Amino acid sequence: MLTWILALLGGAGLGALFFGGLWWTVQKGLSAKRPALLFLGSLLLRTAAVLTGFYLIAGDGWERMVACLLGFIIMRAVITRLTRPLAEAA
C-alpha cells in the first residue's frame, strides 16, 4: 500500500514537472526569438524526463504504473485549474 501511495506521489511530481513545464514554455514561447526551437526542446526534455520517471517508479509492477499514471492525470487537472486565466476563474 505504501508503494502505491509513493507511486501516486511520484506520478503527481512528474505531472507537475510536465504540465508546469508546458505552461512555462507557452509563456516564454510567446516572446521567444526562436519559439519552434523552444517548443521542440521543451517537448523532448519533458517527455524524456516523464518516461524515465515512469520507468523508474513502475519497476516491474503494473500496479505502481497505474498509481503513477493516476497521480500524473490528477496533477494535469490541478495545473490546468491553477493556470487558467482569471476571466475564466470567476
N, C-alpha and C positions, 0 to 999 in steps of 0.2 A: 504494500500500500504506500509506503514512504517513497519507493522508487517511482511510482506513478505520479505522486504529488511533485516530486523533484522534476520529473519529465514534463509535467504540465507547466511548472515554473520556468523550466528551460525553454520550452516552446514559446511561452509568453515573452521571454527575453529575446528570442530570435525574432518573434513578431515585432517587438518594439524596435529592434535593430533594422529590420527590413522595411517596415512601413514608416518608421520615423526617418530613415534614410531616404525613402522615396519622397516624403514631404519636404525634407531639406533640399533634395535635388530639384524638385519642381520650383521651390522658392529661389534657389540660386540660378536655375536654368533660365529664368525669365530675363535675367540681366547678364548672362554669360556671353563672352565673345564667341565661344565655340560650344553652343548648347548640345549639339549632337554628340560631341566627344564626352561631355559631362554626363549626359544621359546614358550613353553606352557604357562608359566606365563604371558608373554607379550601378547599373543593372548587373554587370558582370561581377562586381565586387560583392554586392548584396546577395546575389544568387549563390555565389561560391561560399560565402560565409554561412548562409542558411542551410545549404545542402550538407556542408561539412558538420554543422551543428546537429542536424537531424541524424546524420550517420553516427556521430559520436554518442548522442543521447540515446538513440534507439538500441544500439548494440545489436544483439541478436533476438530482441523481443518485440514482437509486433504490438504488444500492449503498450509499451513505452512509446512506440512510434505514434500510436493513436492518441495517447495523452499529450505528447509533444505537439501533434497537429492541432489538437483541440486548444491548447494554450496559444498557438500561433493564430488561430482563427479568432479566438476571443480578443487577442491584442489587436487584431485588424479592426474589430468593431470599436474598441476603445480609442485607438489612434484616429479613426475616422470621425468619431464623435468629438474628440478634443481639438481636431484641426479644421473643423468646418467653419465657414465664415460666420461672423456674428449675426448677419442678417437672417441666416437660416436657423440660428440657435434660438431665436425668440419664438 
